[in-house]
């Protein structure tokens, strides 16, 4: 099993490539930097047509806009929390934040609606789905308890938390989600934006809780 960051920047979310029995992505960015993402895949002798599954941590365009390119290339499955699956299916432009120059979010089929407590088996890596609302109502984090790996989406960054002033955001829900993450023995943190943490991930959760009061 390997985890690599193959995208991320001022406008794209971090894009995580998981090479296991199932070749998967966690989030796919906006799609506006697809050529760069393709080149990064090539560093691991992979192509967009090799991707079998995309797990979206939430519905915002900077995380889901790139899904379409991979679906076209490979027919891969898309997974997202049940509360936000309908937004992808109808091509919502408002809650996904897709409104703006040069941005269009086309309707997208969702193969798997995720729920709290689901497990996504990729091979060596099996991820537990944690419903962590706050940034959006359908935000999820993904946790692997054996290796203590946490993919936190925009619920938690290494230097803060996701915004709660966007559609369906909720500050009280975010605080509750962080308290749930604090119960985990997380060591490696892979957030939706910004730098990664290869150790002591739980410290970042506790710092975020202190920050939001």
Number of C-alpha atoms within 10 A of each C-alpha: 12 10 13 14 17 18 22 22 13 9 14 23 26 26 25 24 23 20 20 15 13 17 19 22 24 25 30 32 28 25 21 16 16 17 10 13 21 15 15 18 20 12 10 11 9 15 17 20 14 17 23 18 24 27 24 27 31 30 27 26 28 25 29 29 26 23 25 20 17 24 20 11 13 15 16 21 18 26 23 26 25 16 16 23 23 18 19 23 13 13 16 20 19 14 16 23 17 22 14 9 6 7 15 16 22 15 15 20 17 19 14 16 15 23 17 14 11 14 16 16 13 17 13 12 21 15 22 20 21 24 21 30 26 28 28 30 20 22 28 30 27 24 25 20 16 11 12 17 22 25 26 24 28 26 30 28 24 21 13 17 26 19 16 18 12 14 14 13 19 17 17 12 17 26 21 15 23 21 16 14 22 18 10 17 18 24 18 20 26 27 25 30 25 16 14 17 17 11 13 14 23 21 14 21 27 14 15 22 20 10 11 13 7
